[in-house]
Amino acid sequence: MIAAMKDFVYVGRAQRVVFGAGSLRHLQREIEALGFKKALVLATPEQRGTAARVAKLLGSRAAGIFDRAIMHVPIETARDARETARSLGADCAVAIGGGSTIGLGKAIALDSGLPILAIPTTYAGSEMTPIYGFTERGVKKTGRDERVLPRTVIYDPQLTMSLPALMSVTSGLNAIAHAAEGLYSEATNPILNLMAQEGIAALARALPAIVAGTDLPEPRWDALYGAWLCGSVLAGGDMGLHHKLCHTLGGSFNLPHAQTHTVVLPHALAYNAPAAPLALERIATALGRDNAPQALYDLARTSGAPVALKELGMQRADLDQACELAMQDRYPNPRPLEREPLMQLLDDAFEGRRPA
């Protein structure tokens, strides 16, 4: 087995992870350990109350709250937040929330170098990656830069207990997408494969239990643990067709992020299946099913999550433009992008057909 192993490169990034129930209480300790004096707390308008709780925990180290994080990180919002941080004398940002809030922190860090401490309350996984994204003039732009990687991540499962079941499913499927694409990435390696399969398996255990309404904490632990691993896979691998489509649909047509990942993932995997059979086999094994695209579609549908782009507000008349945009600035992908099969993928996702 060892003799047949291919050469690979694995990058271990310097991050501190604090995981455990109630670990939010360690926030001030972690800020002090990083040597920061004043933190700007970032949140969405809906999580203003949680941001206020964080600011209270920080005490005199809280510079203020910026609660205007929104989906797809408009560049104007990032600039406003950067200016707020500067005017308040903040030397770091504490981002509490999901991908939108952590993405805002990254956009600020990219422009100003302001360090980030992340406290995820969903399963988006952005906190583990040096990948950033923001929307400018209706186009979502993404890239990699080590400056945007959060220095410390606090995973507190108690903060996810109130996350609605439906949001948990779409956020969890978003996380699974990171690991799934990592498995067929050109940059994959045995370490990422292990993390990907374990991360997918943890989420596959957790999400049905959360949907069933269990009051037990273990599924929330599993889901957050799985999101951590899946995000780490995304950090080490390449994004492929799935992420390109989701970035296109989200940035150019303003579709909701996690829900778009939920709809597109089964179809993107079905598209790539002929070119990546081993990766699809590993995903299926982690899910405990024979067919990965169908298993993910069924998980979404039985959970009440959206399975069709038309449910998210996509218009059929926009599919041609979406296809054209997806064909531009292509992400690495195991199967070459061809217009006719890609249009079929988009049509299947639009209608919500179960992958064949």
C-alpha positions in Angstrom: 0.0 0.0 0.0 2.7 2.5 0.9 4.8 1.6 -2.2 1.8 2.5 -4.4 1.1 5.8 -2.7 1.5 8.9 -4.9 3.6 11.9 -4.0 1.7 14.7 -2.4 2.0 18.0 -0.6 0.1 18.7 2.6 0.0 22.2 4.1 -0.8 22.4 7.8 -2.0 25.9 8.6 -1.3 27.6 12.0 -4.7 27.9 13.7 -5.8 27.5 17.2 -9.1 25.6 17.7 -11.0 25.7 21.0 -13.8 23.1 20.8 -16.4 22.3 23.5 -19.7 23.1 25.1 -19.6 26.5 26.7 -16.2 27.3 25.1 -17.4 30.9 24.3 -16.5 31.7 27.9 -12.8 31.4 26.9 -13.1 34.3 24.4 -11.3 37.0 26.5 -8.5 34.5 27.3 -8.1 33.8 23.6 -8.0 37.5 22.7 -5.4 38.1 25.4 -3.3 35.1 24.1 -3.2 36.7 20.7 -2.1 40.0 22.2 -4.9 42.1 20.9 -6.4 45.1 22.8 -9.6 46.1 21.0 -11.9 43.9 19.0 -14.7 44.9 16.6 -17.5 42.4 16.9 -19.0 41.5 13.5 -22.5 40.0 13.1 -25.6 40.0 10.9 -28.5 42.3 12.0 -30.4 39.1 13.1 -27.5 38.2 15.5 -27.2 41.6 17.1 -28.1 40.1 20.5 -25.4 37.5 20.2 -22.9 40.1 19.2 -23.9 42.2 22.3 -23.3 39.1 24.4 -19.8 38.7 22.9 -19.0 42.4 23.4 -20.0 42.0 27.1 -17.7 39.0 27.5 -14.9 41.1 26.0 -15.5 43.9 28.4 -13.0 46.8 27.9 -11.5 44.9 25.0 -14.7 45.5 22.9 -14.2 48.3 20.4 -17.8 48.2 19.2 -20.3 46.2 17.1 -20.7 46.2 13.3 -24.0 44.2 12.7 -24.5 44.7 8.9 -23.0 41.5 7.6 -25.1 40.2 4.7 -25.0 37.3 2.2 -22.3 37.3 -0.5 -20.3 40.2 1.2 -21.0 43.3 -1.0 -17.7 45.1 -1.3 -19.4 48.3 -0.1 -20.3 46.6 3.2 -16.7 45.4 3.6 -15.4 48.9 3.1 -17.8 50.4 5.6 -16.8 47.8 8.2 -13.1 48.4 7.5 -13.6 52.1 8.1 -15.6 51.4 11.3 -12.7 49.3 12.6 -10.2 52.0 11.8 -12.3 54.8 13.4 -12.8 52.8 16.6 -9.1 51.8 16.9 -9.8 48.1 16.6 -6.7 45.8 16.2 -8.7 42.7 15.5 -12.2 41.5 14.6 -14.4 38.9 16.3 -16.7 37.4 13.7 -19.7 35.5 15.3 -22.2 33.8 12.9 -22.2 31.9 9.7 -20.4 32.3 6.4 -21.7 35.8 5.7 -20.2 37.2 8.9 -16.9 35.3 8.7 -16.8 36.3 5.0 -17.1 39.9 6.0 -14.2 39.5 8.4 -12.1 38.0 5.7 -12.9 40.8 3.3 -11.7 43.3 5.9 -8.6 41.3 6.5 -7.8 41.1 2.8 -7.8 44.8 2.5 -6.4 45.9 5.8 -4.7 42.9 7.4 -7.0 43.1 10.4 -6.7 39.7 12.2 -9.8 37.6 12.8 -11.1 35.4 15.6 -14.0 33.3 14.4 -17.0 31.9 16.3 -19.1 29.9 13.9 -22.8 29.4 14.7 -23.5 27.4 11.5 -21.7 24.6 9.6 -20.4 26.8 6.7 -16.8 26.0 7.5 -15.4 29.3 6.2 -13.5 29.7 9.4 -11.0 27.0 8.5 -10.0 28.3 5.1 -7.9 31.1 3.5 -10.5 31.5 0.8 -12.3 34.8 0.6 -15.2 36.0 -1.6 -17.0 39.3 -2.1 -19.5 40.6 -4.6 -18.7 43.7 -6.7 -20.9 45.0 -9.5 -23.0 41.8 -9.5 -20.1 39.4 -9.8 -18.7 37.3 -7.0 -15.0 37.2 -6.9 -13.0 34.6 -4.9 -9.4 33.9 -4.1 -7.0 32.6 -1.6 -4.8 34.6 0.8 -3.3 33.5 4.1 -4.1 36.9 5.6 -7.8 36.1 5.8 -7.4 32.8 7.7 -8.8 33.3 11.2 -6.1 33.1 13.9 -8.3 31.3 16.4 -11.6 29.5 16.0 -14.0 28.9 19.0 -16.4 26.0 18.3 -19.2 26.0 20.9 -21.9 23.5 20.1 -24.3 25.3 22.5 -24.4 28.2 20.1 -25.8 25.9 17.4 -28.6 24.3 19.5 -31.1 26.9 18.4 -30.2 26.7 14.7 -33.4 25.6 13.0 -33.4 22.1 11.6 -33.9 23.3 8.0 -31.1 25.7 8.2 -28.9 23.0 9.8 -29.5 20.7 6.8 -28.7 23.3 4.2 -25.7 24.5 6.1 -24.5 20.9 6.7 -24.9 20.1 3.0 -22.9 23.2 2.2 -20.1 21.7 4.4 -20.4 18.3 2.8 -19.8 20.1 -0.6 -16.4 21.3 0.6 -15.3 17.8 1.5 -16.8 16.2 -1.6 -15.0 18.5 -4.0 -11.8 18.0 -2.0 -12.0 14.3 -2.7 -11.6 14.8 -6.4 -9.4 17.9 -6.3 -6.0 17.7 -8.0 -4.5 18.8 -4.7 -6.0 16.0 -2.7 -3.9 13.7 -0.6 -4.3 10.9 2.0 -4.7 13.4 4.9 -7.4 15.4 3.2 -9.2 12.1 2.2 -9.3 11.0 5.8 -10.7 14.4 6.9 -13.2 14.5 4.1 -14.6 11.0 4.7 -14.8 11.6 8.5 -16.4 15.0 8.1 -19.0 13.7 5.7 -19.8 10.8 7.9 -20.1 13.0 11.0 -22.6 15.3 9.2 -24.5 12.3 7.8 -25.0 11.0 11.4 -25.9 14.4 12.7 -28.4 15.9 10.2 -31.1 13.2 10.3 -31.1 13.3 14.1 -31.4 17.1 14.1 -34.3 17.0 11.6 -36.0 14.4 13.9 -36.0 17.0 16.6 -33.7 15.3 19.1 -32.9 17.2 22.3 -29.6 15.4 22.7 -26.5 17.5 22.3 -24.4 14.8 20.5 -25.8 15.5 16.9 -24.8 19.2 17.3 -21.3 18.2 18.4 -21.1 15.9 15.4 -22.3 18.5 13.0 -19.9 21.1 14.2 -17.0 18.6 14.2 -17.9 17.6 10.7 -18.1 21.2 9.5 -14.6 21.8 11.0 -13.2 18.8 9.1 -15.0 19.6 5.8 -13.8 23.2 6.0 -10.2 22.0 6.5 -10.5 19.9 3.4 -11.6 23.0 1.4 -8.6 24.8 2.7 -6.2 22.1 1.4 -7.9 21.3 -1.9 -9.3 23.1 -5.0 -12.8 24.2 -5.6 -14.4 22.6 -8.7 -17.6 22.9 -10.8 -19.9 22.8 -7.8 -18.4 25.8 -6.1 -18.1 27.7 -9.4 -21.8 27.2 -10.1 -22.8 28.2 -6.5 -20.6 31.3 -6.7 -22.2 32.2 -10.0 -25.7 31.6 -8.9 -25.2 33.4 -5.6 -23.1 36.4 -6.8 -24.9 37.1 -10.1 -28.5 36.1 -9.3 -28.5 36.7 -5.5 -29.6 33.2 -4.6 -29.2 32.2 -0.9 -25.8 30.6 -0.3 -26.4 27.4 1.7 -29.7 26.6 -0.1 -28.0 26.9 -3.5 -25.2 24.5 -2.4 -28.0 22.1 -1.2 -29.7 22.2 -4.6 -26.6 22.1 -6.9 -24.4 19.5 -5.0 -26.2 16.3 -6.1 -26.2 17.4 -9.8 -22.5 18.6 -9.7 -21.5 15.2 -8.3 -23.5 13.3 -10.9 -21.8 15.4 -13.6 -18.4 14.6 -12.3 -19.1 10.9 -11.4 -17.7 9.4 -14.7 -14.4 11.3 -14.2 -14.0 10.7 -10.5 -15.4 7.3 -9.6 -13.1 6.7 -6.5 -14.1 10.1 -5.0 -17.8 9.3 -5.5 -17.3 5.9 -4.0 -15.7 7.4 -0.9 -18.5 10.0 -0.5 -21.1 7.2 -0.8 -19.3 5.1 1.8 -19.2 8.1 4.2 -23.0 8.6 3.6 -23.7 4.9 4.1 -25.4 4.6 0.7 -24.5 3.2 -2.7 -25.1 6.3 -4.8 -23.8 9.7 -3.4 -25.7 12.1 -5.6 -29.0 10.4 -4.9 -28.2 10.1 -1.2 -27.6 13.8 -0.9 -30.7 14.7 -2.9 -32.8 12.3 -0.8 -31.4 13.8 2.4 -32.4 17.3 1.3 -35.8 16.3 0.1 -36.8 14.2 3.1 -35.6 17.0 5.4 -37.9 19.6 3.7 -34.9 21.5 2.2 -35.1 22.9 -1.3 -34.2 20.7 -4.2 -34.9 23.0 -7.1 -33.4 26.3 -8.2 -36.9 27.6 -9.1 -37.7 27.3 -5.4 -35.0 29.8 -4.6 -36.2 32.4 -7.1 -34.1 31.5 -10.1 -35.7 32.2 -13.4 -35.6 29.8 -16.3 -34.7 32.6 -18.6 -31.5 33.2 -16.7 -30.1 29.6 -17.1 -28.3 30.5 -20.4 -26.5 33.4 -18.7 -25.6 31.3 -15.7 -24.1 28.7 -18.0 -22.1 31.3 -19.8 -20.7 32.7 -16.6 -19.9 29.3 -15.2 -17.9 28.5 -18.4 -15.7 31.6 -17.7 -12.7 31.7 -15.4 -13.2 28.0 -14.8 -12.2 26.3 -11.6 -10.2 23.0 -11.8 -12.6 20.1 -12.4 -12.1 16.4 -13.1 -14.6 16.5 -16.0 -14.2 19.2 -18.7 -17.0 21.7 -18.9 -19.1 21.3 -22.0 -22.0 23.6 -22.7 -24.7 21.0 -23.5 -24.1 18.8 -20.4 -23.7 21.8 -18.2 -27.1 23.2 -19.5 -28.6 19.8 -18.7 -27.2 20.0 -15.2 -28.6 23.4 -14.7 -32.0 22.4 -16.1 -32.1 19.3 -13.7 -31.2 21.5 -10.8 -33.8 24.1 -11.8 -36.6 21.6 -12.0 -35.4 19.6 -8.9 -35.1 16.2 -10.7 -33.5 13.4 -8.8 -30.1 12.5 -10.3 -30.3 9.4 -12.5 
